[in-house]
Amino acid sequence: MSSNIVVKTHIGRDIIQSAQLFKTPEAAVWEYVVNSLQYVDPGVVPNVKVTVDVPGKKITIQDNGSGMDHVGLQHFFTMHGENKERRAGVPGRGKFGTGKSAAFGIGARLTVSTTKDGKRQTVELSRKAINDSDGSTVPVNYVEENAEALGDSNGTTLSISEISVKLAKEPVVALIERHLSAFQGSPVVTVNGRACEIVRPSAAITKVFNPTPEQAVLLGNVELLVKAASAPLDDIHRGVQVTIGTDNLVAVETAGVDTKEYGKYLFGHIDCPELDNAKYDPVAAYTNDRSMKLNPAHPVVQALIPFIGASLEKLRQELVEEGKKAKADADRKRLKETTNKIEQILNADLKDFRERVEGLGNNVRRRTPLDGEAGGSEQHSTDKVVDPGGDEDGRENGVGGENTGTPVPGDGTHGGDGGGDSGGENASPAASPDVEGDRKVAPAGAGHSRMRGGLSIDYDHYGADYDRYRWAQDERKIVINLDHPVVKAAKGLPDEEATYRRVIWEIAFTAYAVALADLQFERDPALMSSDATYEIRDALRRVWANAGALYAV
């Protein structure tokens, strides 16, 4: 008689394995924020307060949700527990049940203090307890059990402490804002007191597409909205948002069209309930690492991606045809000579700037007010160089970490998916800054990347609501918006030609100075705002000092 063999699992290792899906603070924070937005009492507007404590290596998420009692906490700490809403037939995010693990992707301690119906529960789980467990269970320590909380509203405060990865507020804000753009309501989420904006790009063109009969067999009776903005969008706003039910964004799909001409103008939305059809289980329609990627192995996805791609391509072709006509614009031709002069001045300054920076070498940190000091002395050789040509700003510290470098104008690297376009000097209705995109970096130990090439000036029609310019980082190009009210007004003045040229100079010089400062600031978030101000002033001083040649135009 043979003995029975059963499949077993080690709960502690299971938690740590699931935690690997959340390697960045922003990924972990969003996992808990979206839970806070989803679980609220009827009639309550979600209000979530995130605090990123960089010196204390701690993140706190506080909400006004429905709270949890003992039974709710046990469900929260059940590995791969089925989401109650999904079980009831309501589409929701809780497909993978990994939320309780997210904290341990970045930290060593998770504390949950939750109030429901006048009773407060506070529990704590540590990485040490996970590592020391026998594998069958992992003990969660009760700090408070059924404590009186009369007068306190329902809600939960969750803290991730002893964080071992680099902390910064801006990537957290960027990811939250990206997801909030898919929410139908108006939830309130703040990060260190700053309200996250629900930014939705403005559409200059909107098209509605329906699947072919063959595609509809898998996709169902869905409707795809594809829109075109008046100007290129930042990475976080490009592509079609894919939802499964209201406020349940599961993926963003570009089908590769965003790498083509005018592809960066396109965005849209489709709600596809069939992605959550249980008959396709256990194959998931989207990845469980919250990377917003569809799973090409899923049968519905195999029809969805071609449908989205063909629809985006159709509108893109229309934009290409319109663009050909716009390129014959008279204003662009008359300003070409001025453009050449501006390019010469900016590229000369850029060449001098990078030679000064690279001349410091890999073992000396640049000493300007950029570092919060007034002196020009050298720093100890073990300090990392903070200059626009290096690779200092790693997402994870330590040997072999995934370091991310940020290019500056003239750098040969690219930001984001095919480019790191950013707006002008102010956030525009069409786009928001892409704070944390994928960046090309040199291999570990390869030293600092060198800045190569130059930048160029161009013009386009982005509409009156767009900024005066756009810095197209991937193309190393400053694009001036000919539709901006200031630019258009300059053409109507008595000394039109001279005034028009001076407006273009000022815009181009400002764009260059801000691009230098912004990209250095992204590279080292610890820089003070005064450092960025210094860099802007210094760059403007340099280029205007050489602007006399423009008057010869």
Long-range contacts (C-beta under 8 A, 24 or more apart in sequence): 8-135, 9-135, 10-135, 11-79, 11-133, 11-135, 11-136, 11-137, 11-138, 12-130, 12-131, 12-132, 12-133, 12-135, 12-138, 13-135, 14-79, 15-79, 15-100, 15-101, 15-104, 15-130, 15-138, 16-101, 16-104, 16-127, 16-130, 18-79, 18-98, 18-101, 19-101, 19-102, 19-103, 19-104, 19-105, 20-105, 21-98, 21-101, 21-102, 21-105, 21-288, 21-289, 21-290, 22-98, 22-101, 22-102, 22-103, 22-105, 22-106, 22-289, 22-290, 23-105, 23-106, 23-165, 23-395, 23-396, 24-105, 24-106, 24-165, 24-171, 24-395, 25-52, 25-59, 25-106, 25-163, 25-165, 25-167, 25-168, 25-171, 25-172, 26-171, 26-172, 26-174, 26-175, 26-176, 26-436, 27-102, 27-105, 27-175, 27-289, 27-290, 28-59, 28-102, 28-103, 28-105, 28-106, 28-107, 28-160, 29-59, 29-61, 29-172, 29-175, 29-176, 30-175, 30-176, 30-179, 30-290, 31-98, 31-99, 31-102, 31-290, 32-61, 32-99, 32-102, 32-158, 33-61, 33-176, 33-189, 34-93, 34-179, 35-65, 35-99, 36-61, 36-63, 36-65, 36-156, 37-183, 37-187, 37-189, 37-247, 38-85, 38-92, 38-93, 38-247, 39-65, 39-66, 40-64, 40-65, 40-66, 41-65, 41-66, 41-154, 45-185, 45-186, 45-187, 45-188, 46-185, 46-187, 46-188, 46-189, 47-187, 47-188, 47-189, 48-187, 48-188, 48-189, 48-190, 49-189, 49-190, 50-172, 50-176, 50-189, 50-190, 50-191, 50-192, 51-191, 51-192, 52-167, 52-168, 52-169, 52-172, 52-191, 52-192, 53-167, 54-167, 54-168, 54-169, 56-161, 57-107, 57-161, 57-162, 57-163, 57-164, 57-167, 58-107, 58-159, 58-160, 58-161, 58-162, 58-163, 59-107, 59-159, 59-160, 59-163, 59-167, 60-157, 60-158, 60-159, 60-160, 61-157, 61-158, 61-159, 62-155, 62-156, 62-157, 62-158, 63-155, 63-156, 63-157, 64-153, 64-154, 64-155, 65-154, 65-155, 65-156, 66-116, 66-154, 67-114, 67-115, 67-116, 67-117, 67-154, 67-155, 67-156, 68-112, 68-114, 68-116, 68-121, 68-156, 69-116, 69-117, 69-119, 69-121, 70-121, 70-145, 70-146, 72-114, 72-116, 73-112, 73-114, 73-121, 73-123, 73-140, 76-100, 76-112, 77-125, 77-140, 86-276, 90-245, 91-244, 91-245, 91-248, 91-273, 91-276, 92-245, 92-248, 93-248, 93-250, 95-276, 95-284, 95-288, 96-284, 96-288, 98-288, 100-125, 103-158, 103-160, 104-130, 106-160, 106-163, 106-164, 106-165, 107-160, 107-161, 107-162, 107-163, 107-164, 108-161, 108-162, 108-163, 108-164, 109-159, 109-160, 109-161, 109-162, 110-158, 110-159, 110-160, 111-143, 111-158, 111-159, 111-161, 112-156, 112-157, 112-158, 112-159, 113-143, 113-144, 113-156, 113-157, 113-158, 113-159, 114-155, 114-156, 114-157, 115-149, 115-152, 115-153, 115-154, 115-155, 115-156, 116-154, 117-154, 118-148, 118-149, 118-150, 118-151, 118-152, 119-146, 119-147, 119-148, 119-149, 120-144, 120-146, 120-147, 120-148, 120-149, 120-152, 121-145, 121-146, 121-147, 122-147, 127-162, 165-395, 165-396, 165-397, 166-394, 166-395, 166-396, 166-397, 168-525, 169-194, 169-525, 170-435, 170-436, 170-522, 170-525, 171-435, 171-436, 173-435, 174-236, 174-432, 174-433, 174-434, 174-435, 174-436, 175-436, 177-236, 177-432, 178-236, 178-237, 179-249, 181-237, 181-241, 182-241, 182-243, 182-247, 182-249, 182-269, 183-247, 184-246, 184-247, 185-247, 197-432, 199-237, 199-427, 199-432, 201-227, 201-229, 201-233, 201-237, 201-267, 201-429, 201-430, 201-431, 202-229, 202-230, 202-429, 202-430, 202-465, 203-227, 203-228, 203-229, 203-267, 204-228, 204-229, 204-230, 204-463, 205-315, 205-318, 205-319, 207-311, 207-314, 207-315, 209-307, 209-311, 209-314, 211-303, 211-307, 212-307, 214-303, 215-303, 215-306, 215-307, 217-303, 218-274, 218-299, 218-300, 218-302, 218-303, 218-304, 219-272, 219-274, 219-300, 219-303, 219-304, 219-307, 220-272, 220-273, 220-274, 222-270, 222-271, 222-272, 222-274, 223-270, 224-268, 224-269, 224-270, 224-307, 224-308, 224-311, 225-268, 225-269, 225-270, 226-266, 226-267, 226-268, 226-311, 226-312, 226-314, 226-315, 227-266, 227-267, 227-268, 228-262, 228-265, 228-266, 228-315, 228-319, 229-265, 229-266, 229-267, 229-430, 229-431, 230-265, 230-430, 230-461, 230-462, 230-463, 230-465, 230-466, 231-265, 231-428, 231-430, 231-431, 231-460, 231-462, 231-463, 231-466, 231-470, 231-481, 232-264, 232-265, 232-421, 232-431, 232-470, 232-472, 233-264, 233-265, 233-266, 233-267, 233-421, 233-430, 233-431, 234-416, 234-421, 234-422, 234-423, 234-431, 234-432, 234-433, 234-434, 235-415, 235-416, 235-417, 235-419, 235-420, 235-421, 235-434, 235-437, 236-432, 236-434, 237-267, 237-430, 237-431, 237-432, 238-263, 238-264, 238-266, 238-267, 238-417, 239-266, 239-267, 239-268, 240-267, 240-268, 240-269, 240-270, 240-308, 240-312, 241-267, 241-268, 241-269, 241-270, 242-270, 242-272, 242-275, 242-286, 242-294, 242-304, 243-269, 243-270, 243-271, 243-272, 244-271, 244-272, 244-273, 244-275, 244-276, 244-285, 245-271, 245-273, 245-276, 249-292, 250-275, 250-285, 250-286, 250-292, 251-286, 251-292, 251-293, 251-294, 252-292, 253-294, 253-304, 253-305, 253-308, 254-312, 254-417, 255-305, 255-306, 255-308, 255-309, 255-312, 255-313, 256-309, 257-309, 257-312, 257-313, 257-316, 258-417, 258-418, 259-417, 259-418, 260-316, 261-316, 261-320, 261-323, 262-316, 262-319, 262-320, 262-323, 263-312, 263-316, 263-418, 264-418, 264-419, 264-421, 265-316, 265-319, 266-312, 266-315, 266-316, 268-308, 268-311, 268-312, 270-304, 270-308, 272-300, 272-304, 274-300, 275-300, 275-301, 275-304, 326-460, 326-461, 329-459, 329-461, 329-482, 331-459, 331-482, 331-491, 332-458, 332-459, 332-482, 335-459, 335-500, 335-501, 335-504, 337-553, 338-501, 338-504, 338-505, 338-550, 338-553, 339-456, 339-457, 339-458, 339-459, 339-504, 341-549, 341-550, 341-553, 342-457, 342-504, 342-505, 342-508, 342-509, 342-550, 343-454, 343-455, 343-456, 343-457, 344-549, 345-543, 345-546, 345-547, 345-549, 345-550, 346-409, 346-454, 346-455, 346-457, 346-508, 346-509, 346-512, 346-543, 347-410, 347-454, 347-455, 348-546, 349-512, 349-539, 349-542, 349-543, 349-546, 350-409, 350-410, 350-451, 350-454, 350-455, 351-410, 351-454, 353-516, 353-539, 354-388, 354-389, 354-408, 354-410, 354-450, 354-451, 357-387, 357-388, 357-389, 358-387, 358-389, 358-448, 358-450, 358-451, 360-385, 360-387, 361-385, 362-390, 362-447, 362-448, 368-534, 368-538, 369-530, 369-531, 369-534, 370-520, 370-527, 370-531, 370-534, 370-535, 371-527, 371-531, 372-527, 372-528, 372-530, 372-531, 385-448, 386-520, 386-523, 386-524, 387-448, 387-520, 388-451, 388-516, 388-519, 388-520, 388-523, 389-448, 389-449, 389-450, 389-451, 390-448, 390-449, 390-523, 391-441, 391-442, 391-446, 391-448, 391-449, 392-523, 392-524, 393-522, 393-523, 393-524, 393-525, 399-444, 400-444, 401-444, 403-441, 403-444, 404-438, 404-439, 404-441, 405-439, 405-440, 405-441, 405-442, 405-449, 405-523, 406-439, 406-519, 406-520, 406-522, 406-523, 407-439, 407-449, 407-451, 407-473, 407-519, 408-451, 408-515, 408-516, 408-519, 408-520, 409-455, 409-471, 409-473, 409-476, 409-512, 409-515, 409-516, 409-519, 410-451, 410-452, 410-453, 410-454, 410-455, 410-476, 411-449, 411-451, 411-452, 411-453, 411-476, 412-449, 412-450, 412-451, 412-452, 412-453, 413-439, 413-440, 413-441, 413-449, 414-439, 414-440, 414-473, 414-474, 415-439, 415-473, 415-474, 416-473, 416-474, 418-474, 419-472, 419-473, 419-474, 419-475, 420-473, 420-474, 421-470, 421-471, 421-472, 421-473, 421-474, 422-470, 422-471, 422-473, 422-518, 423-466, 423-467, 423-470, 423-471, 424-466, 424-467, 424-468, 424-469, 424-470, 424-471, 424-481, 424-511, 425-467, 425-468, 425-469, 425-510, 425-511, 425-514, 426-467, 428-465, 428-466, 428-467, 429-465, 429-466, 430-462, 430-463, 430-465, 430-466, 435-522, 455-512, 457-508, 464-488, 468-507, 468-510, 468-511, 469-507, 469-508, 469-510, 469-511, 471-511, 471-514, 471-515, 473-515, 473-519, 478-508, 478-511, 478-512, 478-515, 480-504, 480-507, 480-508, 501-550, 501-553, 505-547, 505-550, 509-540, 509-543, 509-544, 509-547, 510-540, 512-539, 512-543, 513-537, 513-539, 513-540, 513-543
